[in-house]
């Protein structure tokens, strides 16, 4: 068993992959709904939606950091609470998937 046994991926950045995976896992449907709304109505984006997207980025980064420290552990309560707050905000803004 050597590292050479694994295929080499050109320009593959594992950190970016993990970050996108957490975003997709926790927030993928919300982000897709925002994209659909934006496509249907170019004036849809406002400060509240942009803040939600920024907060999703921040929480996704925190989830990634936590997984590096404790790969098999559940996220701490603080992160779970922030995820729940983002879900509630998405519902208020009408971008939580039905």
C-alpha positions as CSV (number, residue, x, y, z in Angstrom):
1,X,0.0,0.0,0.0
2,X,1.6,3.2,-1.2
3,X,0.5,6.6,-2.1
4,X,1.3,5.8,-5.7
5,X,-1.7,3.4,-5.8
6,X,-4.1,6.3,-5.8
7,X,-4.9,8.1,-9.1
8,X,-3.5,11.5,-9.4
9,X,-6.0,14.3,-10.0
10,X,-4.6,17.4,-11.8
11,X,-5.2,20.6,-9.9
12,X,-7.4,18.7,-7.4
13,X,-7.6,20.6,-4.1
14,X,-9.0,18.5,-1.3
15,X,-9.8,21.5,0.9
16,X,-12.0,23.0,-1.8
17,X,-13.7,19.7,-2.4
18,X,-14.5,19.3,1.3
19,X,-15.7,22.9,1.6
20,X,-18.1,22.3,-1.3
21,X,-19.2,19.0,0.1
22,X,-20.2,20.6,3.4
23,X,-22.0,23.4,1.5
24,X,-23.8,20.8,-0.6
25,X,-24.6,18.6,2.3
26,X,-26.1,21.2,4.6
27,X,-27.1,24.0,2.3
28,X,-27.1,22.7,-1.3
29,X,-30.9,22.9,-1.8
30,X,-31.0,26.4,-0.4
31,X,-28.2,27.6,-2.7
32,X,-29.9,25.9,-5.7
33,X,-33.2,27.7,-4.8
34,X,-31.4,31.0,-4.6
35,X,-29.8,30.4,-8.0
36,X,-33.2,29.5,-9.5
37,X,-34.8,32.6,-8.1
38,X,-31.9,34.7,-9.3
39,X,-32.2,33.3,-12.8
40,X,-35.9,33.9,-12.8
41,X,-35.6,37.4,-11.4
42,X,-32.3,39.2,-11.8
43,X,-33.4,41.8,-9.2
44,X,-33.9,39.0,-6.6
45,X,-30.5,39.5,-4.9
46,X,-30.6,41.8,-2.0
47,X,-28.4,42.5,1.1
48,X,-30.3,39.8,3.2
49,X,-29.8,37.1,0.6
50,X,-26.1,38.1,0.2
51,X,-25.6,38.0,4.0
52,X,-27.2,34.5,4.0
53,X,-24.8,33.3,1.4
54,X,-21.9,34.8,3.3
55,X,-23.1,33.1,6.5
56,X,-23.4,29.8,4.7
57,X,-19.8,30.2,3.5
58,X,-18.6,30.9,7.1
59,X,-20.5,27.9,8.7
60,X,-19.3,25.6,5.9
61,X,-15.7,26.7,6.7
62,X,-16.3,26.0,10.4
63,X,-17.7,22.6,9.6
64,X,-14.7,21.8,7.5
65,X,-12.3,23.0,10.3
66,X,-14.2,20.9,12.9
67,X,-14.0,17.8,10.7
68,X,-10.3,18.2,10.4
69,X,-9.9,18.2,14.2
70,X,-12.5,15.5,14.8
71,X,-13.4,13.6,11.6
72,X,-15.9,11.2,13.2
73,X,-17.4,13.5,15.7
74,X,-20.7,15.4,15.3
75,X,-20.4,19.2,15.1
76,X,-20.5,21.0,18.4
77,X,-23.8,22.6,19.6
78,X,-22.7,26.1,18.6
79,X,-22.2,25.0,14.9
80,X,-25.5,23.0,15.0
81,X,-27.3,26.1,16.3
82,X,-25.8,28.3,13.6
83,X,-26.9,25.8,10.9
84,X,-30.4,25.9,12.4
85,X,-30.4,29.7,12.4
86,X,-29.5,29.7,8.7
87,X,-32.3,27.3,8.0
88,X,-34.7,29.6,9.8
89,X,-33.4,32.6,7.9
90,X,-33.8,30.8,4.6
91,X,-37.4,30.0,5.5
92,X,-38.1,33.7,6.4
93,X,-36.5,34.8,3.1
94,X,-38.5,32.3,1.1
95,X,-35.5,30.3,-0.2
96,X,-35.9,27.2,2.0
97,X,-36.8,24.4,-0.4
98,X,-40.4,23.1,-0.1
